[in-house]
Amino acid sequence: MDIGCKRKSPRALTQISGAISDAKAEYKCKRKDLAAALKAEIKSDQQEQLISENPRLSKTLRRQWATQKNNQSRLAEMYDSAEELAPKVAKLIEMIREAQHPIVYTGAGISTSANIPDYRGTGGVYSAMAAGQDIKQCNLVTATPTLGHMALSGLIKNKIFKFLLSQNCDGLHLRSGIPPEQLSEIHGNMFMENCDEGHFFYRAFDVTEKTNVKRHKTGRACSIEDCEEDLYDAIVHFGEMNRFDIPYRWETAETHSSKTDLIICIGTSLKVLKAYKVLWPKKCKLVIINLQWTPKDKHADLLIRGQSDQILCEVAKAFDVAIPSYSECEDPLIALATALNESDPKPSTPFLNMVENNPKFTVENSNFKTNFKEHYTPGWYGKGMKKN
């Protein structure tokens, strides 16, 4: 005997579907009326009754509004006054002097003075996306290292800081002169392409022209003899894993994080970085230099709301470190970059200014003016993002 459920007729299914739709519409209408009642300064008897009859939904709405308000307040940029900033910077310098192995983590905030928008700040990429606006026009190829980048370069070369880990893909830390072996770019570098055999090439142009989320082939092949493997960009989008060792240098980063007794976070919301558990040893002091709230604020031994360029200059001065000047003709990428061969597919992206009239970059130089763009947003920029 068949004791299974009888299959419902199309008419019955239509009636059920209609009933569900009616219930959803009724709930939506009630929620709207209840929200208006809760927000009303002077409530009518009908509104008071609606609130009393729906205590659970009223509580849910109030909780959601409180969360939204809290999230909005966390986006606000905060600045320490001059009176507050001076003793904090002095404390930072003291902490660095006492540390045996201080390291630095940086995010997009350190590049904002190079006219590169950050993600969650005022005018940032996420802020624009949430408001339905276009991402701010910027030219990451013509951007050059900031005063903060150069100060960090000097501090690392003078062994004040032992290592730098960055979430940025703009290549500005490398171009500031930080030795590659002392730099971990955990989300990639827009000027690098790699093959699966472990070969990598720095280029004098953005290699991500044809790439996207989960699609990383650049269209060129490895030029190492007997290799000819496809080349891929080094960008790590949200939800992706890095497939090469360089430029991420995770093993080196883990070694330094295991040794550190002081982590200084600069210009990062830490919403992504906090997930990398290996970067946060328990017995370690933490300094955060950021204009907005971060999820690590409550764990910080020192919290500074100030401009990173200014603060890093003060630190360099305290340690008698001369801040090197950036020179386009001495950009470290000139020595690191591999020039294109005549047979390589040519990018339509603009080249770094340093290739113009440089005999090393014959192919790039011949295409320099053709590829010039006043505003250029790299292929990786603004792709694969999530707003959390």
N, C-alpha and C positions, 0 to 999 in steps of 0.2 A: 504493500500500500504506500502510495506516495504521500509523505507528510511534509514535503517542502512547501515553502511559501508560494502562493499563487502569484503568477505574474500579473502586475497591474495593467489595466487597459490604458491605451493612449489618452483616453478622456480623463481617467483617474489621475494619471501623471500630470496632465495639464492643470487639473484642479489643485493638486498638491503644489505644483510650481507656482500657481497663481496665489495660493494661500501664503507661501513663503515670501513671495514678492510683496504681498500686502502687509505681512508682519514686519518686514524690513522697512517699508515705507512708513509704517506707523511708529516704529522705534525711532527712525530718523527724525520724524516730525516731533515726537515727544522729547527727544534729546535737544533739538533746536529750541523748543519752548522752554525746557528746563534751564538751558544755558542762559536764555534771556531773563528768566525769572531770577536766577542766582546773581546775575550781573546788575539787576535793577536796584537802584538806590532806594526807591520807595516801591514796595511790593504790594500788589493788589491781593485781595482775599483769595482769588483764584490761583495766583502765583504761589502764595504761601501754602495752599492746599497741595499744589503740584509738587512742591519741594518736600512736604511732609509725607506724601505718598510714595516718593521715590528716593529714600535715603541712600541706598547703595549707589545708584547712578549719580546722585548729587556728589557723593564722596569721590567717585571716579573722576568726574569732571573737575572738581577742585584740585585733585591730585595732579591731573594732566596739566592744568593751568599753572600750578606751582612749578612743575618740572620744566615747562616751556619758559617760564620767567627766569628760572635758575639757569637754564641753558643760554638764554639771551644775555644774562649778566656775565656769564663766563666768557662771552665773545668780546666784551668791552676791553679796550686797551687801558692799562693803568700805568701811571708814571710816579716814581718816587720823586719827592721834592729834592732840591739841591741839599737841603739840610739832612734829609734821610739818606740820600745816595752816598755822600762822602764817607760816613762811618761804615756803610755796607761794603764799599769798595776796599776800604782799609782792612776790614775783616776778611774779605776775599783774598787779599794779598797775604795776610797773615796765615790763612789756611793753606795757601799754595806753598809758602815757605816751610810750613811744618810737614807737608805731605812728602812721602817717599816716592810715590808713583802716580802723580796727577795726570788724568786723561780728560779729553774733551769730546762731547757729543754735540753736533750742530744740526740745525734744520734750516728751513727756508728763510727764517727771519734774518739770518746773517747776510742774505743776498738782497734784501729789499733796498738797501742804499745803492745797489747796482741797477735799480729800476726793474728788478724782477719781482713780481708779486709773490707774496707768500700764499699759504693755503687758507688759513682760518682768520687772518687778521683783517683789519679794515681795508676794503678794496682787494682782498685776497681772492684766490680762485674759487674756493668753496663758497665764500660770501657772495660772489657774483653769480655763481650757479644757483644758489638758493633763492636769490632775488630775480632770477630769470634774465640776468644781464649777460652780455658778452664778456669773455675773459679779456682783461686789460691787454692792450697791444704792447708788446715789448720785443726787443731783439736780443735774444740770448746769445747770438753769435757775436754781436758787437759789445756785449757786456764784458767788463773787465773786473778783476778782483778789487774788492773794497778795502778801505782802511782796516776794517776788522779782519778780513782775510789775510792781509799782509802782516798785521800784528801777530796773528796766530802762527803764520809762517816763521816769523822771527823767533817767537817763543818756543816753537818746536825745534828749530835748528839749533837754538841755544840750550836745548834739553831742559827747559823749564817745564814744558809739557812733554810727556813721553809718547803720546799717540793721539790721533784724531780719527774719530768715526763720524761720518756724515751721511745724512739721508738725501742729500742733494745730488741731482744728476747734471748740474750745470758745468761741472769741471773746474769751477773757480778755485777750489782749494789746490788742486794739482797745478793750475796755472799761476798760483801765488808763489809756488816754489817749494811747497811741502814735498819732501821725498816720498815717492810712491810707496815705499816699504813702511812708512809711518802713517799711512792713510788708508782707511777702509771706507769705500763708497758703497754702502750696502744696498742701495737701490740703483746703482749703475752710473755710467758716465756717457753723456751724449756724443762724445768724441771717440768712443772705442767700439771696435767690432772684434768678435772672437769666432774661432771655429771649434768643432767638437774634438779636435786633436790637441787642444791646449794652446794653440797659437793665438796671439792677439795683436791688434794693430791700433795705435792711436792715429786719428786723422785730423786734418785741419778744417774739418767741416762737420756739421751734425749728420750722423750716420742713420738717423731714424726716419728719414723721408718716407720710406715705403713700409714702415713697421707699425704695429699696433698691438693691442692686447692679444696675447697668445699667437702672435704672428710676427716673428722677429728676424726673418731673413732680410738682409740689406740689398740683395741682388748682386753682390760681389762674391768672388771666390778667393780662398786663401792663396797667397802668392809664394808660400814656402815650397821649395822644390819637392816634388812627389806627394804633395798634399791635395791641393785643389778642392778641399772641402768647402761647403757653403759657409759664408760668414753671417753672423747674427749680431744684432745690437746687444748691449749689455743691460738694457733697462729692465727693471723688475716692477711690473704693475701690481696693483692690489690683487691678492689671491694667487700670485705666481711665486715660483721658487727660482732662485738663481741656478744657472746651469754650468757656471764656470767658477774658477777660483778668483780670478782677477776681473774687475777691480774691487770685489767685495772683501777679500782677504779675511774671511770669517775666522779661520783658525788663529790668525795673528790677533784679531780683535778679541777673541776669547782668552788668549794668553794674557793680553794686557788687562782685560777686565778682571781676570782672576788675581792679578798682582796689585790692582789699584787700591788706594786708600782714600782717593778723592776723585769724584766725577763732577765735571762742570758742564752743564747743559746750556747751550746758547741758541736762542731763536728757534726752539722746537716746542710744539704743543705736547709732545710725548704721548699722544694718543695712539700712535703706531709703535713707537720705540718701546713703550712700556711692555708690549707683548713679548719682546725678546728677553726671556727670563735670564739667559746667560749673561746679559749685560749689567745685571743688577746684583752684585754680591752683597750679602747681608751686612757685613761689618765694613761699611764704607761711608764716608761723609758725602753729602750731596749738595751742590750749589745749582740753583736754577736762575738763569738770566733770561727773562722772557716778559713780554708786555701783557700777556693774557694768562688766565688760569690754566693750570695743567693738572692732570690726575696725580702727579707726584708732588704737588705743592706741600701737602701735609707731611711728607716724609723729608722735606728739604731742611738742611741745617742752616741754609742761608738762601733767601729769596730776594732777588734784585729786579726791580721794575725800571729798566733803563735801556738806553741805546747801546748795543753791543760794541759799535765802533769806538765810542767814547770810553767805555769801561775797559776794553782790551788795550787801548792806548795808555790808560793809567797803569794797568798791570805791567805792560812792557817798560814803561818809564821806571816803575818801582824796582825792576830787575836789571836796569841799565841795558836793556835790549833795544838796539836801534831798529826801527821799523823800516824794512826795505821798501823802496819805491818800485811800483810796477812799471816795467818798460815793455812796450809791445814788441820791440825788436829783440828783446831778451826773454820773451815768453818761453817757459820751459817746454811748452808743447811743440816748439820749433824743433828741438832736439829729439823729443819723444816720438813725434808723428812720423808715420811712413807715408811718403809721397805716392800718389796714384801713378800707375803705369798707363801708358797710352792705350793699352787694350782693356783697361778696367772700365766698367760702366760708369759714366760721369753723373754725379749728383746734380740736381737742379737747385739744391739748397745753397745759400750764400756761404762763402768761405770766410774764415777768420781773416781780419785785416793784415795779419802778419805775413800772409802768403804773397801779397802784392810785391812784385819785383824781387822776390826771394828766389835765387837760382835753384834751391833745393826742390821747390814745388813748381816745376815746369808746367805740368798739366793743369794744376789748380790755378796758376797765374794766368794761363791763357783763357781760362773761363771766368776769371775773377769779376770783371765788369758785367759780363753777361748774366751772372748769377746774383748780382747785387740786389738786395731788397731793403727798403727803408725799415719796414716792419716785418719781422719774421718770427713765427712761433714754431718751435721744433715739433717734429712728428709725435714725440712722446708726451708733450706738454698738455695737461688737461684730460688725458685719456686714462681710462681704467680707474677713475676716481670713485670713492664713496665718501659720503658726508657723515663720518662718525669720528 
